[in-house]
């Protein structure tokens, strides 16, 4: 065979391989390790932080030694606790001297498999004393750590949910109990926890294994529910489905509704599909993989022909709020009344983790979504910016822990930091 013919044949085979395997690499390799370059170090104590917040607020660094910081929670005595997912650690960050900075980093658990969700609960108290930092009020929880209560810490790793006997004085977690298992592998490995408002169930967010596919494991792309108190292994029940990657959830402080952010699929362009905020009802189907946003059919993935629109109520539930595509919304929290400006009360804060495959970067900030007098959402407004500087990504906000008194904490898994935002007037 002539050399030129062989060369043409090899080039043709390479092109076919690129077309066949390229989308897989794009979805599962490039997207799995975004922004590998190390971010610039945060300024020293006397340096000026790059962040901008509304007038009357300021930002300080609570800890700059928390690599891969993700979920934030208060333990049963009010100490801040964080999951360091990339490090396989759960850490306590006490502030004994009250200077609004972590005195030290105490390992509670190490050697875990991508730990994410954290929840503290004392029985026989029926309501949780702290959760995954998704917006419950009444923190810190000093009064809840009463003698005689069985206080446990729940931790969700990629593959397993475990509970531990927890001592808030020594920051030790012992006597692990395995309560549930989760599917492993694939694209989305976070498992996040939230107590249901009825106090009897634990909600667990499990993302999809892929960008867009028909799942083979019935536990993927869902919110699952497990009965409290959880003393033996069990299979969680389905609570809601069709949620591609609802990493964080929150309970509305007035209505008691479950809200969650959700990330839309990739490879449909810079502005499609929208990322979402959903009001999640038990038994609801939120559309993925064949529907997105306001019940729009994804005919790139689903090429079937239907007699009726496959994306319509009551079969599919539309998004409640559409956000800019590829913003990557993660943590969300409702603003309480106590200590916060009146025009902020019950507004929604959302952390945009930021895009990784958009031609022009978007996200990398925290926004506030206000509501009109009828409770309808208005356009998001910036609350905390500065995670990008001169086109370079220096931080990626993850979780938001809002507290009474005009204070909130934000985790940043790129800078490895936890910030404290507080009122100055």
C-alpha positions as CSV (number, residue, x, y, z in Angstrom):
1,X,0.0,0.0,0.0
2,X,1.5,3.4,-1.0
3,X,2.8,5.5,1.9
4,X,0.4,8.4,1.0
5,X,-2.6,6.0,1.2
6,X,-1.5,4.7,4.6
7,X,-1.1,8.3,5.9
8,X,-4.6,9.2,4.7
9,X,-6.0,6.1,6.3
10,X,-4.3,6.9,9.6
11,X,-5.5,10.5,9.5
12,X,-9.1,9.2,8.8
13,X,-8.9,6.8,11.7
14,X,-7.6,9.5,14.0
15,X,-10.5,11.8,13.0
16,X,-13.0,9.1,13.6
17,X,-11.5,8.4,17.0
18,X,-11.6,12.1,17.9
19,X,-15.3,12.3,16.9
20,X,-16.1,9.2,18.9
21,X,-14.0,9.7,22.1
22,X,-13.7,13.5,22.0
23,X,-17.0,14.2,23.7
24,X,-16.3,11.7,26.4
25,X,-12.9,13.3,27.1
26,X,-14.4,16.7,27.1
27,X,-17.2,15.7,29.5
28,X,-15.3,13.4,31.9
29,X,-11.6,14.4,31.8
30,X,-11.4,18.1,31.1
31,X,-14.4,18.9,33.3
32,X,-13.1,16.7,36.1
33,X,-9.9,18.8,36.6
34,X,-10.8,22.4,35.9
35,X,-8.5,25.3,36.8
36,X,-5.5,23.2,37.9
37,X,-3.2,26.3,38.2
38,X,-2.6,27.3,41.8
39,X,-4.4,30.5,42.8
40,X,-2.5,33.5,44.1
41,X,-2.0,33.5,47.8
42,X,-4.4,35.7,49.9
43,X,-2.9,38.9,51.2
44,X,-1.3,39.0,54.6
45,X,-3.4,40.1,57.6
46,X,-2.7,43.8,56.9
47,X,-3.3,43.4,53.2
48,X,-6.4,44.4,51.3
49,X,-8.6,41.6,50.2
50,X,-9.8,41.7,46.6
51,X,-13.5,41.3,47.4
52,X,-16.3,43.8,47.0
53,X,-19.5,43.6,49.1
54,X,-22.4,46.1,49.6
55,X,-21.8,49.3,51.5
56,X,-22.2,48.5,55.2
57,X,-20.5,45.1,55.0
58,X,-16.9,44.0,55.1
59,X,-14.9,40.8,54.5
60,X,-12.2,39.1,56.6
61,X,-10.4,35.8,56.4
62,X,-11.6,33.3,59.0
63,X,-9.1,30.6,57.9
64,X,-6.7,30.4,55.0
65,X,-5.6,26.9,55.8
66,X,-8.6,24.9,54.6
67,X,-7.6,23.4,51.2
68,X,-10.6,22.3,49.2
69,X,-13.1,23.8,51.7
70,X,-16.7,22.9,50.9
71,X,-19.6,22.4,53.3
72,X,-19.8,24.6,56.4
73,X,-21.7,23.7,59.6
74,X,-21.9,24.5,63.3
75,X,-21.5,21.7,65.7
76,X,-23.7,21.2,68.7
77,X,-21.7,23.8,70.7
78,X,-21.4,26.3,68.0
79,X,-17.9,25.6,66.6
80,X,-17.5,26.0,62.9
81,X,-16.9,22.7,61.1
82,X,-15.9,22.2,57.4
83,X,-15.5,19.4,55.0
84,X,-12.2,19.5,53.0
85,X,-13.3,17.2,50.2
86,X,-10.1,17.0,48.2
87,X,-8.1,16.3,51.4
88,X,-10.5,13.6,52.7
89,X,-10.9,15.5,56.0
90,X,-13.6,16.9,58.3
91,X,-12.1,19.7,60.5
92,X,-13.2,21.9,63.4
93,X,-12.2,25.6,63.3
94,X,-12.6,26.9,66.9
95,X,-12.3,30.6,67.8
96,X,-11.7,30.4,71.5
97,X,-10.3,33.9,71.9
98,X,-13.2,35.5,70.0
99,X,-11.1,37.4,67.5
100,X,-13.3,36.2,64.6
101,X,-10.5,34.0,63.2
102,X,-9.9,30.3,63.6
103,X,-7.4,29.6,66.4
104,X,-6.4,26.3,64.9
105,X,-7.4,23.5,62.5
106,X,-8.5,20.3,64.3
107,X,-8.9,17.1,62.4
108,X,-12.1,15.4,63.4
109,X,-11.9,12.7,60.7
110,X,-9.3,11.9,58.1
111,X,-8.8,9.4,55.3
112,X,-12.3,9.8,54.0
113,X,-13.5,9.3,50.4
114,X,-14.5,12.7,49.1
115,X,-16.4,13.8,52.2
116,X,-18.9,16.5,51.6
117,X,-22.2,16.7,53.5
118,X,-22.1,17.3,57.3
119,X,-25.0,17.3,59.7
120,X,-25.1,17.4,63.5
121,X,-28.1,16.1,65.5
122,X,-28.9,15.4,69.1
123,X,-31.6,12.9,70.1
124,X,-34.1,12.9,71.7
125,X,-34.3,16.5,70.4
126,X,-36.3,16.1,67.2
127,X,-34.9,19.1,65.3
128,X,-31.4,19.3,64.0
129,X,-29.1,21.7,65.8
130,X,-27.0,22.3,62.7
131,X,-26.9,21.3,59.1
132,X,-24.9,21.6,55.9
133,X,-24.7,25.4,56.0
134,X,-27.6,25.7,53.6
135,X,-29.5,28.4,55.5
136,X,-31.1,27.1,58.7
137,X,-31.4,29.7,61.5
138,X,-30.8,29.6,65.2
139,X,-27.0,29.1,65.0
140,X,-24.8,28.8,67.0
141,X,-26.4,26.0,68.9
142,X,-24.9,26.2,72.4
143,X,-28.2,25.5,74.1
144,X,-28.8,22.3,72.2
145,X,-25.8,20.4,73.5
146,X,-27.5,19.3,76.7
147,X,-26.3,16.6,79.0
148,X,-27.8,13.1,78.3
149,X,-28.5,13.7,74.6
150,X,-27.0,11.4,72.0
151,X,-25.3,13.9,69.8
152,X,-24.1,12.4,66.5
153,X,-22.3,13.7,63.4
154,X,-23.5,12.6,60.0
155,X,-21.0,12.6,57.2
156,X,-21.7,11.8,53.5
157,X,-18.7,10.5,51.5
158,X,-18.9,9.7,47.8
159,X,-19.8,6.0,48.5
160,X,-21.3,5.9,52.0
161,X,-23.2,7.7,54.7
162,X,-22.0,7.3,58.2
163,X,-22.9,8.6,61.6
164,X,-20.5,9.1,64.5
165,X,-20.8,9.7,68.3
166,X,-19.5,13.2,68.5
167,X,-17.8,15.0,71.4
168,X,-17.9,18.8,70.9
169,X,-15.4,19.4,73.7
170,X,-12.6,17.3,72.2
171,X,-13.7,17.4,68.5
172,X,-13.6,13.6,68.3
173,X,-15.9,11.3,66.3
174,X,-16.1,7.7,67.3
175,X,-18.3,4.6,66.9
176,X,-19.1,4.9,63.2
177,X,-22.3,3.4,61.9
178,X,-22.8,2.9,58.2
179,X,-26.3,4.0,57.3
180,X,-26.4,3.9,53.5
181,X,-24.3,3.4,50.4
182,X,-24.2,5.5,47.2
183,X,-23.1,4.9,43.6
184,X,-19.5,5.7,42.9
185,X,-17.6,6.9,39.8
186,X,-18.8,9.2,37.2
187,X,-18.9,13.0,37.0
188,X,-20.6,14.2,40.2
189,X,-19.3,12.8,43.4
190,X,-20.6,15.2,46.1
191,X,-23.2,13.9,48.5
192,X,-24.9,16.7,50.6
193,X,-27.1,16.4,53.7
194,X,-30.1,18.4,55.0
195,X,-32.6,17.6,57.6
196,X,-36.2,17.6,56.4
197,X,-38.4,20.2,58.2
198,X,-40.6,17.4,59.7
199,X,-37.5,16.3,61.7
200,X,-38.0,12.7,60.9
201,X,-35.9,12.3,57.7
202,X,-32.5,13.0,56.4
203,X,-32.3,14.3,52.8
204,X,-29.3,13.3,50.6
205,X,-28.5,15.0,47.3
206,X,-26.8,12.6,44.8
207,X,-25.8,14.0,41.4
208,X,-25.8,12.4,38.0
209,X,-23.0,10.2,36.8
210,X,-22.7,11.9,33.5
211,X,-23.4,15.1,31.5
212,X,-26.5,13.7,29.8
213,X,-27.5,10.1,29.9
214,X,-30.1,7.5,31.0
215,X,-28.8,6.5,34.4
216,X,-28.2,2.8,35.1
217,X,-28.2,3.3,38.9
218,X,-31.6,4.3,40.3
219,X,-29.9,6.4,43.0
220,X,-28.2,8.9,40.7
221,X,-29.6,12.4,39.8
222,X,-32.0,12.4,42.8
223,X,-32.6,13.6,46.2
224,X,-32.9,10.6,48.5
225,X,-34.5,10.4,52.0
226,X,-33.6,8.3,55.0
227,X,-35.5,8.0,58.3
228,X,-33.9,9.4,61.4
229,X,-32.3,8.6,63.8
230,X,-30.6,6.1,61.6
231,X,-29.1,3.2,63.7
232,X,-28.7,0.5,61.0
233,X,-28.0,0.2,57.3
234,X,-30.9,1.0,55.0
235,X,-31.7,1.9,51.4
236,X,-32.7,5.5,51.1
237,X,-36.1,6.2,49.4
238,X,-36.5,8.5,46.4
239,X,-37.6,12.0,47.4
240,X,-37.3,13.8,44.0
241,X,-35.8,13.0,40.6
242,X,-34.6,14.5,37.4
243,X,-32.0,16.7,39.2
244,X,-28.7,16.6,37.3
245,X,-26.5,18.0,40.0
246,X,-28.3,19.6,43.0
247,X,-25.3,19.9,45.3
248,X,-26.9,22.2,47.9
249,X,-30.4,22.5,49.4
250,X,-32.1,24.9,51.9
251,X,-35.4,25.3,53.7
252,X,-37.4,28.5,53.2
253,X,-37.8,30.0,56.7
254,X,-41.4,31.1,56.1
255,X,-43.0,28.5,53.8
256,X,-40.9,25.4,54.9
257,X,-40.4,24.5,51.3
258,X,-37.2,22.7,50.1
259,X,-35.2,24.8,47.6
260,X,-32.1,23.6,45.7
261,X,-29.7,24.8,43.1
262,X,-29.1,22.6,40.0
263,X,-26.5,22.8,37.3
264,X,-27.5,22.4,33.7
265,X,-25.8,20.1,31.2
266,X,-22.7,21.0,29.1
267,X,-22.0,21.0,25.3
268,X,-25.1,23.0,24.2
269,X,-23.3,26.4,24.0
270,X,-22.4,29.3,26.2
271,X,-25.9,30.3,27.1
272,X,-28.0,27.1,27.0
273,X,-29.3,25.5,29.1
274,X,-29.8,27.7,32.1
275,X,-28.6,26.7,35.6
276,X,-31.5,26.6,38.0
277,X,-33.0,27.2,41.4
278,X,-35.9,24.8,42.1
279,X,-38.6,24.5,44.7
280,X,-38.4,20.8,45.2
281,X,-41.6,18.9,46.0
282,X,-41.6,15.3,47.2
283,X,-42.3,13.0,44.3
284,X,-41.4,15.7,41.7
285,X,-39.6,15.1,38.5
286,X,-37.4,18.1,37.4
287,X,-36.7,16.9,33.9
288,X,-33.1,15.9,33.5
289,X,-31.9,14.4,31.2
290,X,-34.6,15.2,28.6
291,X,-35.9,18.6,29.9
292,X,-34.3,21.7,31.3
293,X,-35.3,25.2,32.5
294,X,-38.9,26.1,31.9
295,X,-39.7,22.6,30.5
296,X,-37.7,22.9,27.4
297,X,-37.1,19.6,25.5
298,X,-33.4,18.7,25.1
299,X,-33.7,17.3,21.6
300,X,-29.9,17.1,21.2
301,X,-29.9,14.3,23.8
302,X,-33.4,13.0,23.3
303,X,-34.2,12.5,19.6
304,X,-37.4,10.6,20.1
305,X,-40.7,11.8,18.6
306,X,-43.6,12.3,21.0
307,X,-47.3,12.7,20.5
308,X,-47.3,15.2,23.3
309,X,-44.6,17.5,24.6
310,X,-42.6,15.3,27.0
311,X,-41.7,18.4,29.1
312,X,-44.9,19.6,30.5
313,X,-46.7,19.7,33.9
314,X,-47.8,17.6,35.7
315,X,-45.3,15.1,34.4
316,X,-42.2,17.4,34.6
317,X,-41.8,20.4,36.9
318,X,-40.2,23.5,35.5
319,X,-37.4,25.4,37.1
320,X,-38.4,28.2,39.5
321,X,-35.5,30.6,38.7
322,X,-33.3,30.4,35.6
323,X,-29.7,31.5,36.1
324,X,-27.0,32.3,33.5
325,X,-25.8,29.0,32.0
326,X,-22.5,27.6,33.4
327,X,-22.6,29.8,36.5
328,X,-22.4,26.6,38.5
329,X,-24.6,27.5,41.4
330,X,-23.7,25.8,44.6
331,X,-24.5,27.0,48.1
332,X,-27.8,28.9,48.8
333,X,-29.1,30.5,51.9
334,X,-32.0,32.7,53.0
335,X,-31.3,35.8,54.9
336,X,-32.8,36.0,58.3
337,X,-34.4,39.1,60.0
338,X,-32.2,39.4,63.0
339,X,-29.2,41.7,62.5
340,X,-29.7,42.1,58.7
341,X,-31.0,45.1,56.7
342,X,-34.8,45.0,56.4
343,X,-34.7,45.1,52.6
344,X,-32.6,41.9,52.7
345,X,-35.0,39.9,54.8
346,X,-35.7,36.4,53.3
347,X,-33.8,37.2,50.1
348,X,-31.9,34.3,48.7
349,X,-28.1,34.2,48.5
350,X,-26.5,31.9,45.9
351,X,-22.8,31.1,45.4
352,X,-21.8,30.9,41.7
353,X,-18.8,28.5,41.6
354,X,-18.0,29.6,38.1
355,X,-17.7,28.2,34.6
356,X,-15.0,25.9,33.4
357,X,-15.9,25.3,29.7
358,X,-17.5,28.6,28.6
359,X,-15.8,30.7,26.0
360,X,-16.2,33.7,28.3
361,X,-15.9,33.0,32.0
362,X,-19.0,33.6,34.1
363,X,-20.0,33.2,37.7
364,X,-17.3,33.4,40.4
365,X,-19.4,35.5,42.8
366,X,-22.2,35.5,45.3
367,X,-25.5,37.0,44.2
368,X,-28.6,38.1,46.1
369,X,-32.0,37.3,44.6
370,X,-34.6,39.7,46.0
371,X,-38.4,39.1,45.9
372,X,-41.2,41.5,45.2
373,X,-44.2,42.0,47.5
374,X,-45.9,39.0,46.0
375,X,-43.0,36.7,46.6
376,X,-41.9,36.6,43.0
377,X,-38.1,36.5,42.3
378,X,-36.4,39.5,40.8
379,X,-33.1,39.7,38.9
380,X,-30.0,38.7,40.8
381,X,-27.8,41.4,42.1
382,X,-24.1,41.0,43.0
383,X,-23.4,40.6,46.7
384,X,-19.8,39.5,46.8
385,X,-17.4,39.8,43.8
386,X,-13.6,39.7,43.4
387,X,-13.0,36.0,42.9
388,X,-11.6,36.9,39.5
389,X,-8.8,39.5,39.0
390,X,-7.6,40.7,35.7
391,X,-9.2,37.7,34.0
392,X,-7.5,35.2,36.4
393,X,-9.6,33.1,38.7
394,X,-8.4,33.5,42.3
395,X,-11.3,31.9,44.1
396,X,-14.4,29.8,43.7
397,X,-17.2,30.2,46.3
398,X,-18.9,27.1,47.4
399,X,-21.1,27.1,50.6
400,X,-22.8,29.9,52.4
401,X,-23.6,29.8,56.1
402,X,-25.8,32.7,57.0
403,X,-26.3,33.5,60.7
404,X,-28.4,36.0,62.7
405,X,-26.5,39.2,63.6
406,X,-25.6,40.2,60.1
407,X,-22.8,37.6,59.7
408,X,-22.2,34.9,57.1
409,X,-19.4,32.5,56.2
410,X,-18.3,31.5,52.7
411,X,-16.0,28.6,51.8
412,X,-13.7,28.8,48.8
413,X,-12.3,25.5,47.5
414,X,-9.9,27.1,45.1
415,X,-8.1,29.5,47.5
416,X,-8.5,27.0,50.4
417,X,-10.1,29.6,52.6
418,X,-13.2,30.5,54.6
419,X,-14.3,34.1,54.6
420,X,-16.4,36.0,57.2
421,X,-18.7,38.7,55.9
422,X,-20.2,41.0,58.5
423,X,-22.0,44.2,59.0
424,X,-20.1,47.3,59.8
425,X,-23.0,49.6,60.6
